[in-house]
């Protein structure tokens, strides 16, 4: 695990937040390219580590997983042209898998985190997930209540006010059926990001997320 997130990478993002304009960015583009290369190297190692227990990611390449830093400002009130974070999504690619559960790395000064699960998916997939939770609630709770999972991860997502239509309002899993996204979240400090075990620790967190993703993907199907 030799590829570390360098202080210069977070420093670049901090400076970009202050100088979020095309003139500064173009004059300092090499700083961005250095930061992007640094993250790509680390993400490739993370992919290698995760593929040991989740074969669905083994063909991924970091360069195809990292999001563009350029913002689409057409429909946004915030017209600053660049994101102030570097994010990478590890999910099996293909027309039938883009809506599946995967892993996410978000690097941003004082706001970094790891995540997994399903953030946005088609309504039919969301319905399938809810049906599986309703019928296999014990298995879902077993995943969420595992001590090592609870110690590192928190289930998050927007929720409906009421249990969705098609489910008994007294359903014992009703509180979980209200979720519109099924994501788990692990916060990272800047120190966590820059420490020598960042790659190893990220793989460890993603290994805890793997059964959660499996449960969701089993519901969605291939």
C-alpha positions, 0 to 999 in steps of 0.5 A, spaced: 500 500 500 505 505 497 500 510 494 498 515 499 494 521 499 499 527 499 498 533 503 499 537 496 492 534 494 488 537 499 492 543 499 490 544 492 483 543 493 483 548 499 486 553 494 482 552 489 476 553 493 479 560 494 480 561 487 475 558 484 476 561 477 478 559 470 484 564 470 487 561 476 486 554 474 489 554 468 495 558 471 495 552 476 493 546 472 499 542 473 497 542 481 490 539 479 494 534 474 498 532 480 493 531 485 489 527 480 494 522 479 496 522 486 488 520 487 488 515 481 494 511 484 491 510 491 484 508 487 487 503 483 490 500 489 484 500 493 480 497 487 486 491 487 484 490 495 477 490 494 477 486 488 480 480 493 473 480 496 468 483 491 470 481 484 465 485 480 470 491 481 476 487 479 476 490 471 475 497 473 481 502 472 481 509 477 481 513 471 474 511 469 472 511 476 474 518 478 469 524 477 470 530 472 472 536 476 469 541 472 462 542 474 455 543 470 453 550 472 447 550 467 442 549 472 445 551 478 445 558 481 453 557 483 456 558 477 463 557 480 466 552 474 470 547 479 468 542 484 472 543 490 473 535 491 475 529 488 470 523 488 471 516 485 465 511 484 467 504 484 461 500 481 461 495 476 460 498 469 455 496 464 448 498 462 445 493 467 449 495 473 450 503 473 444 503 478 447 498 482 450 499 489 457 500 489 463 504 493 464 511 493 471 515 496 470 523 497 476 527 498 475 534 500 478 538 506 475 537 512 469 534 509 472 527 506 468 520 507 467 513 504 460 511 502 457 505 499 450 503 497 445 506 492 444 513 492 440 514 486 437 508 482 430 507 478 424 506 482 423 499 480 430 498 483 428 502 489 421 498 490 425 491 489 430 493 495 424 495 499 420 488 498 427 484 500 427 488 506 420 487 508 421 479 506 428 478 509 428 483 515 432 479 519 438 478 514 438 486 513 438 487 520 444 482 521 448 486 516 446 493 520 447 490 527 454 487 526 458 490 531 464 492 526 459 495 521 456 499 526 462 501 529 464 504 522 458 506 518 452 509 519 445 508 514 443 515 511 438 517 506 432 521 505 426 518 507 419 518 506 414 521 512 410 515 511 411 507 509 410 507 502 404 505 498 404 497 497 407 496 504 403 495 511 403 501 515 405 496 521 410 493 517 416 491 522 421 494 517 417 500 516 422 505 518 427 502 513 422 502 508 421 509 508 428 510 505 429 513 498 436 512 498 440 506 501 447 509 503 452 508 509 457 513 511 464 513 514 467 520 515 474 521 514 478 527 517 484 530 514 489 526 518 485 519 516 486 521 509 493 523 509 496 517 514 500 511 511 494 506 512 489 510 508 488 505 502 488 499 507 483 502 512 479 504 506 479 497 503 477 495 510 471 499 511 469 497 504 469 490 506 464 491 511 460 495 506 460 489 501 455 484 505 450 491 505 451 492 497 450 484 496 443 485 499 441 491 495 444 488 488 441 481 490 434 485 490 436 489 484 438 483 480 443 483 474 
